[in-house]
Amino acid sequence: GATPLHLATNNRHLNVVQYLNHHFYPTKYLHAKTFLSVDSYVNVVLLGNPGAGKSTLAQVIIQTSSGIRLFGRFQKVEGVVLHTAGIVPTRIEHQRLGNIILHDLAGQSEYYSSHIAVLENLLQDYPAVFINFVNLCEEEFLTSLHKWITVIENVSQNVSSPCHVVTVASHVDMITPNAFLRVKEEISVVLSSRLDGRNVINVGVVGLDCRKCGGGEFSSFIITLSKSCQAFRSANSIKTSLYCRMLYTFLEKEKKTVLRVDELCHLLANTDVLGNYYIPQEQDDVLETLSSLHSTCLIIFLKNNHTPGNSWLIVDKRVLLADVNGVLFAPKT
């Protein structure tokens, strides 16, 4: 015969999940932590001067997410959007790197102040892997290297654990192999003298033609980056609750990009919309869940301490980092 649970779930007047959610809300489990997919994302930040190849390499990483191409060294990436505006964040499920959030930073000086503000916020709870680009076509590439190391050092002063830096010597195809060896030694000397390992760790220098979708150089880069990503996941002490995962899945399903907390609470109170998602609906619990979800860097939560209901939740980070910042701080020319 039918079990009691079967009868309950088939009663058109009763939804068991909704009933438990409203009448037996287990607040003691709100703080229960476990390692979930939302905790597995590692922040990867691409920075360097304009034209260094950041957006090109970002596109290669995206296009090789299902695996490095067999003859990739003979193929050049397509679909690269030049002249990055602000910061372009991309969430990627990569076969070799795991779950990462790629942040492609515009290189123009007009963006520096906004970049620093965003990066300091990004590093509040969790370190990042920086990919620092050195354009070998520039005569003063070591000056550029020093400049971006200073940026990394400044934003990493209060990290909970050291950030990693992978230095990409881009446009390596423009010089001879022997010349690259000399350049690599010069870069390594600078990195050794500047990075002490307390807040930032140097994990290597890789020469790349950023346009290529494979080859030995790209494979070496992916291996180096993968080790850093895995090291961060292994050391990750931040665990979010199951509610974080459910709330993030719900927001994605509803295709929400930007909304206020009071709008979200109103949405969660609508049982027809909520369905079988088991999510806290009291404002204080929603605020706590959003703060925890913010620590994963999958969303941006701008909390208003005076009027919590007017706090802003940005699910699609591009809206703020690329669309808004990209316009506000764009170069005049």
URVEN-V829220 format. One record per helix or strand of 3 or more residues. SS is the DSSP state (helix for helix, strand for strand). FROM is the first residue (numbers start at 1). TO is the last residue. If there is no record, write none. Layout:
ss=SS from=FROM to=TO
ss=SS from=FROM to=TO
This chain:
ss=helix from=4 to=9
ss=helix from=16 to=23
ss=helix from=27 to=29
ss=helix from=37 to=39
ss=strand from=42 to=47
ss=helix from=54 to=63
ss=helix from=72 to=74
ss=strand from=87 to=94
ss=strand from=98 to=105
ss=helix from=109 to=122
ss=strand from=128 to=135
ss=helix from=141 to=155
ss=strand from=163 to=170
ss=helix from=172 to=174
ss=helix from=177 to=194
ss=strand from=200 to=208
ss=helix from=216 to=235
ss=helix from=242 to=253
ss=strand from=258 to=260
ss=helix from=261 to=269
ss=helix from=271 to=274
ss=helix from=283 to=294
ss=strand from=300 to=302
ss=helix from=308 to=310
ss=strand from=312 to=314
ss=helix from=318 to=328
